[in-house]
Amino acid sequence: MTYVDGFVSAVPTANKEAYRRHAERVGAVFRDYGALSVVECWGDDVPEGDITSLHKAVLRKEHETICLSWVTWPDKQTRDEALMKVFTDPRMRAGQGGAPYDGKRLIRGGFEVLTTS
């Protein structure tokens, strides 16, 4: 059964192009280790809620944009076996500045797919 890793982050709006380049590089690494797809989305209609919101979840600061990403895998075993390889791949260190966002505020989770339409 397909497995999905999901991510929500706050990226400085001025870093949009750097984020796009980072996402393309990282996406290629994930695909090389078995990911079926890697999707990166730049928020343009993300409302702030009174009680909960993506803004509150990632502690978005002024001049940051919410980004939503997901990686699909054939199954959890493939994902589990790939992750150590992904994060030790030298291409993940390319660019030497690290990710163009605050990784401490990144939210991630792994999900078993229940249904698709």
C-alpha positions as CSV (number, residue, x, y, z in Angstrom):
1,M,0.0,0.0,0.0
2,T,1.3,3.5,-0.9
3,Y,2.9,5.5,1.9
4,V,3.1,9.3,2.1
5,D,5.5,11.6,4.1
6,G,3.9,15.0,4.5
7,F,5.6,18.3,5.5
8,V,4.5,21.8,6.3
9,S,7.0,24.6,6.7
10,A,7.3,28.4,6.8
11,V,9.7,29.7,4.2
12,P,10.9,33.3,4.0
13,T,9.0,34.7,1.0
14,A,12.2,36.3,-0.3
15,N,13.7,32.7,-0.5
16,K,11.1,31.4,-3.0
17,E,13.6,30.7,-5.8
18,A,16.2,29.2,-3.4
19,Y,13.5,27.0,-2.0
20,R,12.5,25.9,-5.5
21,R,16.1,25.0,-6.3
22,H,16.5,23.2,-3.0
23,A,13.2,21.3,-3.6
24,E,14.3,20.2,-7.0
25,R,17.7,18.9,-5.7
26,V,16.2,17.1,-2.7
27,G,13.3,15.7,-4.8
28,A,15.8,14.1,-7.2
29,V,17.5,12.4,-4.3
30,F,14.2,11.0,-2.9
31,R,13.3,9.7,-6.3
32,D,16.7,8.0,-6.8
33,Y,16.0,6.0,-3.6
34,G,12.5,4.9,-4.6
35,A,10.1,7.7,-4.1
36,L,7.3,7.6,-6.6
37,S,6.8,11.4,-6.6
38,V,7.8,14.5,-4.7
39,V,5.4,17.5,-4.6
40,E,6.3,21.0,-3.4
41,C,3.6,23.6,-3.0
42,W,4.0,27.4,-2.3
43,G,1.0,28.7,-0.4
44,D,-1.1,31.4,-1.9
45,D,-4.5,30.9,-0.2
46,V,-3.7,29.8,3.4
47,P,-6.1,31.4,5.8
48,E,-5.1,32.2,9.4
49,G,-7.5,30.6,11.9
50,D,-8.6,31.9,15.3
51,I,-7.9,28.6,17.1
52,T,-5.8,26.5,14.7
53,S,-4.1,27.1,11.4
54,L,-1.0,26.1,9.4
55,H,0.4,29.5,10.3
56,K,0.1,28.7,14.0
57,A,1.4,25.2,13.6
58,V,4.7,26.3,12.1
59,L,4.9,29.6,14.0
60,R,4.9,31.6,10.7
61,K,6.6,34.9,11.0
62,E,5.8,38.1,9.0
63,H,7.3,37.8,5.5
64,E,7.1,34.0,5.4
65,T,5.0,31.8,3.2
66,I,3.5,28.4,4.2
67,C,4.7,25.5,2.1
68,L,3.1,22.1,1.8
69,S,5.1,19.1,0.5
70,W,4.7,15.4,0.2
71,V,6.6,12.4,-0.9
72,T,4.8,9.2,-2.1
73,W,6.5,5.8,-1.7
74,P,5.4,2.4,-3.0
75,D,5.2,1.2,0.7
76,K,6.5,2.0,4.2
77,Q,9.3,-0.5,4.0
78,T,10.7,1.2,0.9
79,R,10.5,4.5,2.6
80,D,12.1,3.2,5.8
81,E,15.0,1.7,3.9
82,A,15.5,4.8,1.8
83,L,15.5,7.5,4.5
84,M,19.0,6.7,5.9
85,K,20.3,6.7,2.3
86,V,18.6,9.9,1.5
87,F,19.9,11.8,4.5
88,T,23.5,10.6,4.0
89,D,23.6,11.2,0.3
90,P,26.2,13.9,-0.5
91,R,23.7,15.8,-2.7
92,M,21.7,16.7,0.4
93,R,24.6,18.8,1.5
94,A,24.9,20.6,-1.8
95,G,24.5,24.3,-1.7
96,Q,26.3,24.4,1.7
97,G,23.8,26.9,3.2
98,G,21.4,24.2,4.2
99,A,17.7,24.5,3.7
100,P,16.4,28.0,2.9
101,Y,14.0,27.8,5.8
102,D,14.0,27.1,9.6
103,G,13.9,23.3,9.8
104,K,13.2,23.5,13.5
105,R,9.7,24.7,12.6
106,L,9.1,22.0,9.9
107,I,6.2,19.7,10.7
108,R,6.4,16.2,9.2
109,G,4.6,12.9,9.5
110,G,4.3,9.5,7.8
111,F,0.9,8.4,6.6
112,E,-0.6,5.1,5.4
113,V,-2.9,5.8,2.4
114,L,-6.5,4.8,3.2
115,T,-8.2,5.8,0.0
116,T,-7.6,7.7,-3.2
117,S,-10.1,9.3,-5.6
